[in-house]
Amino acid sequence: MTPKEIAAQYEAKVFDTPEAAKVAGFVLTDTLAPRNVWNKASAAQAIVSKLADKRASGEAKEIGLIIEPWSVTGCYFPANPTPAAA
């Protein structure tokens, strides 16, 4: 499976850059930089599995993956987001 297919399986949003996820209100988590395509899918699986646990516990409302050419980063939208400081 590709990282995008893994994200779809877990109903995770897919972003192209960390900035896009931040603008959407997501909090960044783990980043892994695998050496090859197979490891990239494995990294995506490990990250999204942790995020699915956050969603199941109620800590995250939505989960996502940032899939860049040489890395995969997890992100989530908090269940109770704090308002930004003015």
N, C-alpha and C positions, 0 to 999 in steps of 0.2 A: 504494500500500500504506500501511497505517497503521503506526505504531510497534509496535503489538502484533503485527501480521502479520509485520513484519520480525523481531521477537524470536523468533517461532515458527519462521520460516524458518532462523534460526541456532541454534535450540534454546537460547535464552537465557531465563533466568527473568525474570519481570516483577514489579517492586515498585512500590508506590504512593508510598512516601516513602523518603528516604535513611536514616532511622532504622531502618526495617524491614530494609533491606539490611544495615546494620551489625550488627543483632541476629542476623541469619542468618550472620554471619561474613564478609561480602563487603567488599572494599576498594573505595572510591569512586575513580573516575577523572574523565574530562572531563565538564563540564556545559555544555550549549549551551541558549540561550534564544531560539529562533527567533521571528520576528514573525508567522508564519501557519502554517496546517495543512500546506501543502506543504513549507515549510522545516522543520517539525518532523519529518516523515518523512525528509527528507534528512539532518537532524542525527542521527536515530536510526540511519540506514544507515551514516553515517560512523563513529559511535561503535562500533557493534556490529562493524563490519568490523575495526577496530583490536583489539577484544577477541577476535575470532575468531583473529587472528594470535597473540595471547598464548596462547590455548588450544592452537593448533597447535604452538607452540614448547615447550609443556609448562610454561609459567610459570603458567597458570591451569587449575584443575581444572574450574570452571564459570564461565559468564559471565552477566551480567544487565543489564537496563535498568530504570532508575527513570523511570517516565513520570508526570510531574506536569502539571497544566494548562498551565503556561507554560514548562516546561523538560524536557529529557531529560538524564539522567546515566547514564554507564556504570559498571559495577561488575563485579568478578570475585572468585571464591573462589580464593585462592592454592593452588598445587599442594602447597606445603610451608608450611602456616600456622605462624606462630610463636605459642607459647603467650602468653597475656596475663600481664602482670606482676602479681604478687600485692600 
